Amino acid sequence: MTTPAPQGWPLLRLGFRPFYLGAAAFAALAVPLWIALFLGTVTVSGALSPLLWHAHEMLFGFAVAVIVGFLMTAGKAWTGLPTPRGAFLGSLAVLWLAARVAAVVAASQTSFYGVYAALDLALLPIVAAVLLRLLLRAGNRRNLPLAALLFLLSLANLAFHLAVLEWIPLPPVRALYGVLWL
């Protein structure tokens, strides 16, 4: 008996594929932009300073893409259950990408910051819930702390955005420091 050929677009068959590709493309674009901002070749006057944008996007843009790609692939090996693929995986990747594009727009248009924050805050809780559901269905208690870490990252990201919007009395960079303790 032969195994049936995989269905669907190869990019959306395993979680690491769209997210690792996205992380690599993001790094290829964000690093030159950061250098241009740092050198003053490009200037922006949005809600985020270039330093805060860089710090946030390296953690919640680049690193989160790598983390999500890994977890959406490793979850299958850990549980024996299928992880998101196809349209659902594609929608997660598009959500991540939309937040990165919105970050650039918000850097120059302060009024767009709320849209950016909403897009940016959506991904991690969804991925945490997907991972938690997989682990619980498979009875895999050993990896449950990873879902908890995703929820903690979500809270740190929420604190960052609330601080930028001055809805909480916290310097935004303090929320990013919290991520380093995770």
N, C-alpha and C positions, 0 to 999 in steps of 0.2 A: 504494500500500500504506500503510495507516495503522498507527501505532504502537499496540500494545495498551495498554489502561488500566493504570496502576500497581496492583499488588496489595498487600494488607495495610493495616494502620493507618497513616495518613499520619505520625503522630508517630515511627514506627519505620522510616521509609524512608531517612533520612539521619542520620548521626551527630550533627550539630549540633543537631537538633531536641530530643531528650530531654535532652541535656546542657546546652544553653543555657537551656532552660526550667528545668531543675533548678538551674542556677547562679543564675538570676534569683530563683526562689522561695527558694532558700537564703539569698541576700543579703537578701531582704525579711524573712526570719524571724531570721537570725543577727545582723544589725545591731541591731535592737531588743533582742534578748537580751543582746548584748555591752554595750550602753548600760546596761541594767538591772543587769548584773553589775558594771560599772564604777562605777555610782552607788551600789551596795550595796542596791538595791531587791530584787534576787534574790541569794541566796547559795547556794553549793554547796561541798561538802567531799569531792570525789572525788580521783582520782589526779592530775588536772591543775589547776593554778591557772587562774583565769579568763584571765589574760594568755597563758599557754601554750596554752590551748584556742583563744583567738582567733587567735593567730599561726599555729598549726597548721592550723586550719580555713580560714583565709583562703588559705593556700598549697595545702594538700592537699585541701580541700573545694571552695572556690569556683574558684580558679585552675586546678586539675586538671580540673574539669568543663569549663571553657572550652577548655583545651588538648586534652582528649580529644575534645570535640565538633568542634573545628577539624580535628584530625588524622584523625578517622574520616570527615570529609567531604572534606578536601583530598586524602587518599590516593587517592580515586577519580579525581580530576582529574589527579593526578601519574602514576598508573599505568594508567589505563584499565580497571582491574579493580574488581569490586564490593567495597565495604567492608561491614563487618557491618551487617545490617539485620534487621528482624523480631524473632524471639524471641531471637536472640543479642545484638543491640543492646539489646533490652529487658532482658535479664539483666545486661548491663554497667551499664545505668542503675540497675537495682534494686540491684546490688551497691554502687554509689556511694551511693545513697540510704540503704541499710541501714547503711553506715558512718557517715553523718551522723547518723542517728537513734541509733546506738550511741554516738556521741560524747557526745550529750546525756545518755543514760542513764549512761554511764561517769563523767560529770562529777559525778553524785550518788551513784554506787555503785562504789566502788573495786574491788570483786570482779568487776565486769563489764568491767574494762579489757582483759583478754585477748581477749575476744570482739570488742571494738571494734578492737583492734590487728590482729587476724586479718582482719577485714572490710576495714579500711582499707588493709592491705598487699597485698591481692589484686588490686586493679584495675590499677594501673600496669604490673606485669609482664605481665599478660594483653594489655593494649593495646599494649605495646612489642612483644610477640611477634607479634601480629596485624599491626602496621605493618611490622615487619621482614620477615615472610613476604610481604606484599604487595609491598614494595619489591624484594626479591630475585627474586620471580617475574616482575616487570616489568622487571628489569634496571636499576632506578632507583637508581644508586649515589649520586647527588647528595644525596638526602634521607636516606641511612642515618644520618648523625649525629643526626637527630631521634629515631630508635629508641634510640640510645645515650644520649641525654639522658633519655629516659623511664626507662631502666634506672638511670641515676645518681639521678634523682628517687626511684626505688624504694629505692635504698640509703640516701639521706638520710632517707626516711620510716622505714625499718627502724632506722636509728641513733637517730632520735627516740624511737620506741617502746621500744627496748631501754634507752635512757637513762632514760626515765620509769619503767620497771620496775626500774631500777638493776641491770641485767644487764651494763652496760658503764659504766666510770667517765668519764662525759661529761655535762656539763650539757645537758639536752634542747634548750635554746635554741641551743647550738652546732651541733646537727644542722640546725636551721632556717637558721642563718647560711650553712651550706654550700650550701643551695638558692639563695641570693642570688648565689653565684658562678657558678652554672650559667647 
